[in-house]
Amino acid sequence: MSGGVPSRSSRVRRVVRGPRPEASPVLVGRAAALVGVLDIAAGVFPRFRHSRMHEIAEVLPGSFGPFAAAVSLADGILLLLLAHGLKRGKRRAWRAAVVLLPVGAVAQFVYRHSVIGVLISAALLAPLILHREQFTALPDPRSRWRALANFVLMSAGSLVLGLIIVSVHPNRMVGDPSLADRLTHVIYGLFGFEGPVDYQGNTSWTVAFSLGALGWLTAVTTIYFAFRPEHPAARLTEDDEARLRELLAKHGGRDSLGHFALRRDKAVVFSPSGKAAVTYRVVSGVMLASGDPIGDVEAWPGAIERFMDEAKAHSWTPAVVGCSETGGEVWTRETGLDALELGDEAVVDVKDFSLSGRAMRNVRQMVKRIERAGYETRVRRIADLGEAELERIRRAADDWRGTDNERGFSMALGRLGDPADADCLIATAHKADDEPGDYGDLKAILHFVPWGRDGVSLDLMRRDRSADPGMNELLIVAALQAAPKFGIERISLNFAVFRSALARGEKLGAGPVLRTWRGLLIFLSRWFQIESLYKFNAKFQPRWEPRFIVYRASADLPRIGFAYMQAEGFVNLAPPLPRFLRRRAASRRPCAHGLAERDVRAA
């Protein structure tokens, strides 16, 4: 037919053929969740006997029906737990579902004497087996916090389901027990003991088996998550770091975020030629890269392809935050992903910087006022500091941190004073006429990482809360004025999220949509420092370099945003475990591509 409208016969063929194979994991995951709910309902609520099937049930042992009810309940809960893994195409989830579906079908048939549950399970089992090649994703790195979360959620869910199980047999219940008695019965039942509530006939068996199954599931799933076979979390190995430093030595001047690729809590994939690399961290199922790929631009496509292969192998959601316009163009061209402007990076050219002029009046006055108060500054390379002073600076930086957890991912190195980072730059503020504190006369710290041979990028800013305001402005000006003697021609400051929206929204003639968007950003600035970072950067009259986020689909943006806030430290779902609960640090191991490359080099 003309106009691209599909014919009736093509629509019929599409329906008969079913969904595309690559869409089957999501559909199967949703169907598994539905079957899980039906299995739970079948195990919880009293059965409705049908005359013919009831005759079959009469020949079974008396406790077999209650046992089947408990199996149906446990099967449904496990299917609900597996639904998310099935949506992501996880191989382990597929194997478990293939076993659980027939078990649940048999349990429903024995307890409720109906073939409907069998047919529903069979209807799901067929596409599960038919599209088994779509369920090949590797497991995620394990976390003991996952075990703790499972224990808390399963315990709460077991209490709620247990109260329902105890209460849905009013006609069989002896007397009218109180809510406290029913809750006590549930708690006893979860541990396999008889509680204060009594029933007539086989109902007591049904309730006891079901409560025991809930307690058993809570214990077994928690133990599984705590001690399951570990798929090693990829980390930056010493060999990987050395190769990245070689690439940065040749191509590090292209991207101001390049040196942050050396964070040791990131993993890396290299292009087949080894001339480019992409570093990343996996957060909540999102494979999060930051900045542009490292290395030769012509080799970027090979590294990007390896990145996408790794994401597909684990069923991770690929995303890139903070890449440049050139990087965004390469990412979207090579992968078919979309890009969205995320904000702007403030870059100050040293030769153009001056404190004179009306635009710099506020900064100039603040710096002079602080200098008159007796503060002095020192700008040095890390290599020029003695070990005692460096240790004092490290302790001060930790103690002056404003939050319990370290913040930063895309523009943070995550360490200070490492011997491998001897070429980093550090600016410190001192006030000698004060009574020396825990850190001597030290009052503020700014740390910069290299940006090629002639630039630096701001890593962290820390100051003593008792010091006079304006420490950060003082040290940035000091770094800019001292830059020429270190051969530094450009300094990258903070990244301002949605900077253009804030700037355009405050101008005369801004439309209602832009003003509303700006108002929302200002409201969010109470927690995320959106407006304050923009205004702080703008003080130094920088040039603004746009940065982008690259993503697969618009539906992924909330998940990517949440993962990015976790990576940056604004959301902390897994605070550090107590020392006695921490497992020994595993040796850092490369990802799948890293292992393959090592074998090739060895050959």
C-alpha positions in Angstrom: 0.0 0.0 0.0 1.1 3.6 -0.6 2.2 6.0 2.1 4.1 3.3 4.1 0.9 2.0 5.8 1.3 -1.8 6.4 -1.3 -4.0 4.8 -3.7 -6.2 6.8 -1.8 -9.4 5.9 1.5 -7.9 7.1 -0.1 -6.9 10.4 -1.5 -10.5 10.8 1.9 -12.0 10.1 3.4 -9.7 12.7 0.9 -10.8 15.3 1.4 -14.5 14.4 5.2 -14.1 14.4 5.2 -12.4 17.9 7.5 -9.7 19.2 11.0 -9.3 18.0 13.5 -11.6 19.7 15.5 -8.7 21.2 12.3 -7.5 22.9 11.6 -10.8 24.5 13.6 -10.3 27.8 11.4 -7.3 28.8 8.2 -9.1 27.9 9.2 -12.3 29.6 10.3 -10.4 32.7 6.9 -8.7 32.9 5.1 -12.0 32.4 7.2 -13.7 35.0 6.2 -11.0 37.5 2.5 -11.6 36.6 2.9 -15.4 37.0 4.7 -14.8 40.3 1.8 -12.7 41.6 -0.7 -15.5 40.5 1.4 -18.1 42.2 1.5 -16.1 45.4 -2.3 -15.6 45.3 -2.8 -19.3 44.6 -0.7 -20.2 47.6 -2.1 -17.6 50.0 -5.8 -17.7 49.5 -8.0 -20.7 50.2 -8.7 -23.1 47.4 -11.9 -23.4 45.6 -12.5 -27.1 44.9 -14.0 -28.4 41.7 -15.8 -31.6 41.8 -13.8 -33.7 39.4 -10.4 -32.4 40.5 -11.4 -32.8 44.1 -11.8 -36.5 43.5 -8.1 -36.7 42.3 -7.0 -34.7 45.4 -8.7 -37.1 47.8 -6.2 -39.9 46.9 -3.2 -37.7 47.8 -1.7 -37.7 51.3 -3.3 -35.2 53.8 -0.3 -32.9 54.0 0.4 -32.9 50.3 -2.0 -30.1 49.5 -0.7 -27.7 52.2 2.8 -28.5 51.1 1.9 -27.6 47.5 0.4 -24.3 48.7 3.7 -23.5 50.3 5.6 -24.4 47.2 3.4 -22.2 45.1 3.9 -19.3 47.4 7.7 -19.7 47.4 7.8 -20.2 43.7 5.8 -17.0 43.1 8.1 -14.9 45.4 11.2 -16.3 43.6 9.7 -15.4 40.2 9.1 -11.9 41.4 12.7 -11.7 42.5 13.9 -13.0 39.1 11.7 -10.7 37.0 14.2 -7.8 36.9 17.0 -10.2 36.0 14.9 -11.6 33.2 14.2 -8.1 31.8 17.9 -7.5 31.6 18.5 -10.9 29.9 20.5 -12.4 32.7 21.5 -16.1 32.1 21.2 -17.1 35.7 17.7 -15.7 36.0 16.7 -17.6 32.8 18.0 -20.9 34.2 16.2 -20.4 37.5 12.9 -19.4 35.7 13.0 -22.5 33.5 13.1 -24.7 36.7 10.6 -22.7 38.7 7.8 -22.4 36.1 7.0 -26.2 35.9 7.4 -26.4 39.7 4.8 -23.7 40.2 2.5 -25.2 37.7 2.5 -28.5 39.4 2.0 -26.9 42.8 -1.0 -24.9 41.6 -2.5 -28.0 40.1 -2.1 -30.1 43.2 -3.4 -27.4 45.6 -6.1 -25.6 43.6 -6.9 -28.6 41.3 -7.1 -26.3 38.2 -5.3 -26.5 34.8 -5.4 -22.7 34.4 -2.1 -22.2 36.3 -0.5 -25.0 34.2 -1.5 -23.3 31.0 -0.3 -19.9 32.1 3.1 -21.3 33.1 3.4 -23.2 29.9 2.5 -20.1 27.9 5.5 -18.3 29.6 7.9 -21.2 29.4 7.5 -21.5 25.6 8.9 -18.1 24.7 11.5 -18.4 27.5 12.9 -21.5 25.8 12.3 -20.3 22.2 14.3 -17.1 22.8 16.9 -18.5 25.1 19.7 -17.0 23.0 18.5 -13.5 24.2 19.4 -14.5 27.8 23.1 -14.4 27.8 24.0 -11.4 30.1 26.7 -12.0 32.6 26.1 -11.5 36.3 26.8 -8.2 38.0 29.5 -7.8 40.7 28.1 -8.9 44.1 27.5 -6.6 47.0 26.9 -7.6 50.6 24.6 -4.6 50.9 22.3 -6.5 48.4 22.1 -9.3 51.0 21.2 -6.8 53.7 18.6 -5.1 51.6 17.1 -8.5 50.6 16.9 -9.5 54.3 15.1 -6.3 55.3 12.7 -6.4 52.4 12.0 -10.1 52.5 11.4 -9.9 56.3 8.9 -7.0 55.9 7.2 -8.8 53.0 7.1 -12.1 54.9 5.4 -10.4 57.9 2.7 -8.8 55.6 2.1 -12.0 53.7 2.2 -14.0 56.9 -0.6 -11.9 58.4 -2.7 -12.4 55.2 -2.1 -16.1 55.3 -3.1 -16.3 59.0 -6.2 -14.2 58.5 -7.7 -15.6 55.2 -9.1 -18.7 56.9 -11.7 -17.1 59.2 -14.1 -20.1 58.9 -11.4 -22.5 60.0 -9.9 -20.4 62.8 -10.6 -21.5 66.4 -11.9 -18.5 68.3 -11.1 -14.9 67.4 -7.4 -14.3 68.1 -6.2 -10.7 68.4 -3.8 -8.9 66.0 -1.0 -9.4 68.5 -1.7 -13.2 68.6 -1.7 -13.4 64.8 1.5 -11.4 64.5 3.1 -13.7 67.1 1.9 -16.7 65.2 3.5 -15.3 62.0 6.9 -14.7 63.7 6.9 -18.2 65.3 5.9 -19.7 62.0 8.7 -18.0 60.1 11.1 -19.8 62.4 9.2 -23.1 62.0 7.4 -23.1 65.4 3.7 -23.4 66.2 2.1 -20.1 67.3 -1.0 -19.3 69.5 -3.5 -19.4 66.6 -5.2 -22.7 66.0 -7.2 -24.0 63.0 -9.6 -26.9 62.1 -8.6 -29.7 59.8 -5.6 -29.4 57.4 -5.7 -25.6 57.5 -3.1 -25.6 60.3 -0.8 -27.6 58.0 -1.3 -25.1 55.2 -0.6 -22.1 57.4 2.4 -23.7 59.0 4.0 -24.8 55.7 3.4 -21.4 54.1 4.9 -19.5 57.0 7.8 -21.9 57.1 8.4 -21.4 53.3 8.5 -17.6 53.8 11.1 -17.9 56.6 13.1 -20.4 54.5 13.0 -18.1 51.5 14.2 -15.1 53.5 17.1 -17.1 54.9 18.1 -18.8 51.7 18.0 -15.7 49.4 19.9 -13.6 52.0 22.6 -16.3 52.2 22.7 -16.6 48.4 23.2 -12.8 47.9 25.9 -12.8 50.6 27.9 -15.8 49.4 27.0 -16.3 45.8 29.9 -17.0 43.4 31.5 -13.6 42.7 31.8 -12.1 39.3 34.8 -9.9 39.9 34.2 -6.1 39.9 36.4 -4.6 37.2 39.1 -2.3 38.6 41.9 -0.3 37.2 44.9 -2.6 37.3 48.5 -1.4 37.5 49.0 -2.4 33.9 45.8 -0.5 32.8 46.9 2.6 34.7 50.4 2.5 33.0 48.8 2.2 29.6 46.4 5.1 30.3 49.3 7.3 31.4 51.1 6.6 28.1 47.9 7.6 26.2 47.5 10.8 28.3 51.2 11.7 27.8 50.5 11.7 24.0 46.9 12.9 23.8 46.1 14.3 27.3 45.9 17.9 26.1 42.7 17.3 24.2 40.3 16.8 27.1 40.4 18.5 30.5 38.8 15.5 32.1 41.3 13.1 30.7 43.4 12.7 33.9 40.3 11.8 35.9 40.2 8.5 33.9 43.0 7.4 36.4 40.5 7.0 39.2 41.2 3.5 40.5 37.6 2.7 41.2 37.0 2.8 37.4 37.4 0.0 34.9 38.7 0.4 31.4 38.3 -1.0 27.9 40.9 -0.4 25.2 40.5 -0.3 21.5 41.8 -3.3 19.5 44.9 -1.2 18.6 45.5 -0.1 22.2 45.6 3.5 21.0 42.4 4.6 22.7 40.4 3.7 25.8 37.1 4.3 27.7 37.0 4.2 31.4 33.7 3.6 33.3 32.1 2.6 36.5 28.9 0.5 36.9 26.3 2.1 39.2 22.9 0.5 39.7 23.1 -1.3 36.4 24.3 1.8 34.4 27.7 1.6 32.7 28.7 5.2 33.3 31.6 6.7 31.3 32.8 10.3 31.9 34.5 12.7 29.5 35.8 11.8 26.1 37.7 8.6 25.3 41.4 8.7 26.0 43.9 8.5 23.2 44.0 9.0 19.5 40.7 10.3 18.1 41.0 7.9 15.1 41.1 5.0 17.5 38.0 6.1 19.5 35.5 4.1 17.5 37.3 0.8 18.5 37.3 1.7 22.2 33.6 2.8 21.9 32.7 -0.5 20.3 34.4 -2.4 23.1 32.5 -0.3 25.6 29.2 -1.1 24.0 30.1 -4.8 23.7 30.8 -4.9 27.5 27.5 -3.2 28.2 25.6 -5.7 26.0 27.4 -8.7 27.6 26.2 -7.6 31.1 23.0 -6.0 30.0 24.1 -2.7 31.5 22.6 0.6 30.4 25.3 2.5 28.5 25.7 6.3 29.3 28.4 8.9 29.0 28.4 12.1 31.1 30.4 15.2 30.5 31.8 14.5 27.0 32.8 17.4 24.8 31.0 18.3 21.6 33.5 16.3 19.5 33.2 13.4 21.8 29.4 13.5 21.7 29.5 13.5 17.9 31.7 10.4 17.8 29.6 8.6 20.4 26.3 9.3 18.6 27.8 8.5 15.1 29.3 5.2 16.2 26.6 3.9 18.4 23.3 5.5 17.4 22.9 6.9 20.9 21.4 10.4 21.5 23.1 13.4 23.1 21.7 16.2 25.3 23.6 19.3 26.5 24.2 18.8 30.2 26.0 22.0 31.1 29.2 24.0 30.6 32.8 23.7 31.8 34.5 27.0 32.9 37.9 27.4 31.4 40.1 30.4 32.2 43.0 31.3 29.8 45.9 32.4 31.9 47.1 35.0 29.5 43.7 36.7 29.4 43.2 36.7 33.1 43.5 40.0 35.1 42.1 41.3 38.3 41.7 44.8 36.8 38.5 46.1 35.3 34.9 46.5 36.5 33.9 42.9 35.9 36.5 41.6 38.3 35.8 44.3 41.0 34.2 41.9 43.5 36.9 39.3 43.2 39.6 41.9 43.4 38.1 43.5 46.6 37.7 40.1 48.2 41.2 39.0 47.5 42.7 42.2 48.8 40.6 42.1 52.0 41.7 38.5 52.7 45.4 39.4 52.1 45.1 42.3 54.5 43.7 39.9 57.1 47.1 38.1 57.1 46.6 35.2 54.7 49.3 34.1 52.3 49.3 31.5 49.5 51.7 28.9 48.1 51.4 27.2 44.8 53.6 24.1 44.3 53.8 20.7 42.5 53.0 17.7 44.7 56.6 16.5 44.1 57.9 19.6 45.8 56.1 18.9 49.1 57.7 17.0 52.0 56.0 13.8 53.3 55.2 15.4 56.6 53.5 18.4 55.0 51.7 16.2 52.5 50.3 14.0 55.3 49.1 17.1 57.1 47.3 18.3 53.9 45.7 14.9 53.4 44.4 14.8 57.0 43.1 18.3 56.6 41.3 17.6 53.3 39.6 14.6 54.9 38.5 16.5 58.0 37.3 19.5 56.1 35.1 17.5 53.8 31.6 18.7 54.0 29.9 15.3 53.7 30.4 11.9 55.2 31.1 10.3 51.8 33.6 11.5 49.2 31.9 13.3 46.4 33.0 13.5 42.8 33.3 11.2 39.8 33.6 12.9 36.4 35.9 15.7 37.7 37.5 14.2 40.8 40.6 12.0 41.1 39.6 10.5 44.4 43.0 10.7 46.0 45.5 13.3 47.1 49.3 13.2 47.2 49.8 9.8 45.5 53.5 9.4 44.4 52.2 8.6 40.9 50.5 12.1 40.7 53.7 14.0 41.5 52.9 16.5 38.6 49.6 17.6 40.2 49.5 21.2 41.4 48.4 22.2 44.9 47.6 25.7 46.1 47.4 26.3 49.9 46.4 29.2 52.1 48.1 29.9 55.4 47.6 32.4 58.3 50.8 32.4 60.4 49.7 35.0 63.0 46.9 32.7 64.3 47.3 30.2 67.0 48.5 27.0 65.2 45.7 24.4 64.9 45.7 20.7 64.3 47.2 21.4 60.8 49.5 24.2 61.7 48.7 27.5 59.9 47.0 25.6 56.9 43.6 27.1 56.2 42.5 26.0 52.7 43.5 23.7 49.8 43.0 23.6 46.1 44.2 20.6 44.1 44.6 20.5 40.3 45.4 17.6 38.0 47.3 17.9 34.7 45.6 18.7 31.5 48.2 17.9 28.9 51.5 19.7 29.1 50.1 23.3 29.5 46.9 23.0 31.5 45.4 21.9 34.8 41.9 20.9 35.9 40.5 21.7 39.3 40.0 18.5 41.4 39.0 19.5 44.9 38.5 22.6 47.1 38.7 22.3 50.8 38.9 24.9 53.6 38.8 25.2 57.3 35.2 26.3 58.2 36.6 28.7 60.8 38.7 30.6 58.1 37.5 33.8 56.6 35.1 33.5 53.6 36.7 33.8 50.2 39.4 31.2 50.6 38.5 29.5 47.3 38.6 32.8 45.3 42.0 33.7 46.9 43.5 30.3 45.9 42.1 30.3 42.4 43.6 33.8 41.8 46.9 32.6 43.3 46.9 29.6 41.0 46.2 31.8 37.9 48.9 34.3 38.8 51.5 31.5 39.5 50.5 29.5 36.4 53.1 31.0 34.0 56.1 29.8 36.0 54.8 26.2 35.8 54.2 26.6 32.0 50.4 26.5 32.5 48.3 28.4 29.9 44.8 27.3 30.8 42.9 26.2 34.0 39.6 24.3 34.0 37.4 25.2 36.9 34.1 23.6 38.1 31.5 22.2 35.8 28.2 24.2 35.8 25.2 22.0 35.2 22.5 23.6 33.0 24.5 26.8 32.9 23.0 28.1 29.7 19.4 27.7 31.1 20.3 29.7 34.2 22.0 32.4 32.1 19.3 32.8 29.5 16.5 32.5 32.1 17.6 35.6 33.9 17.9 37.8 30.8 15.3 40.3 29.8 12.6 38.8 27.5 13.0 35.2 28.7 9.9 33.2 28.0 7.6 31.6 30.6 9.0 28.1 29.9 12.6 29.2 30.3 11.8 31.2 33.5 9.9 28.2 34.9 12.9 25.9 34.1 15.3 28.4 35.7 13.1 28.6 38.8 13.1 24.8 39.2 16.9 24.8 38.9 17.2 27.5 41.6 14.9 25.4 43.8 17.0 22.3 43.3 20.1 24.4 44.0 19.2 24.1 47.7 20.5 20.6 47.6 22.8 20.3 44.5 24.6 23.7 44.3 23.5 24.2 40.7 23.2 28.0 40.8 26.0 28.6 43.3 28.6 26.8 41.1 27.5 28.7 38.0 27.8 32.1 39.8 31.1 31.1 41.4 32.6 30.1 38.1 31.3 33.2 36.4 33.3 35.5 38.8 36.5 34.6 36.9 35.1 35.5 33.4 35.8 32.1 31.9 35.0 30.8 28.4 32.3 28.2 28.6 32.8 24.8 27.0 29.6 22.8 26.5 29.5 19.3 27.9 27.0 16.6 26.9 25.3 13.5 28.2 25.0 10.5 25.8 22.2 8.0 26.3 20.3 5.2 24.6 16.7 6.2 25.1 14.7 9.0 26.8 13.2 6.4 29.2 16.8 5.7 30.5 17.4 9.3 31.5 15.9 9.0 35.1 17.9 5.9 35.8 21.1 7.4 34.4 20.5 10.6 36.4 20.0 8.6 39.6 23.2 6.5 38.9 25.1 9.7 38.1 24.1 11.2 41.5 25.2 8.1 43.2 28.5 8.2 41.4 29.0 11.8 42.3 28.2 11.1 46.0 24.9 13.1 46.2 23.0 9.9 46.8 24.5 7.2 49.0 22.6 3.9 49.0 25.5 1.9 50.4 27.4 3.6 53.1 30.7 1.9 54.2 30.2 -1.4 55.9 31.5 -1.8 59.5 35.1 -2.9 59.4 34.3 -6.4 60.8 31.8 -7.0 58.0 34.0 -6.0 55.2 35.4 -8.8 53.0 39.1 -8.8 52.1 39.8 -6.6 49.1 40.0 -8.8 46.1 42.9 -8.5 43.7 42.0 -6.0 41.0 41.1 -7.9 37.8 40.5 -6.6 34.3 37.1 -7.0 32.6 36.4 -9.6 29.9 38.1 -7.6 27.1 41.1 -7.0 29.4 41.5 -10.7 30.0 41.3 -11.4 26.2 43.9 -8.8 25.4 46.3 -10.1 28.1 46.1 -13.6 26.5 46.8 -12.1 23.1 49.8 -10.3 24.4 51.1 -13.4 26.1 50.8 -15.4 22.9 
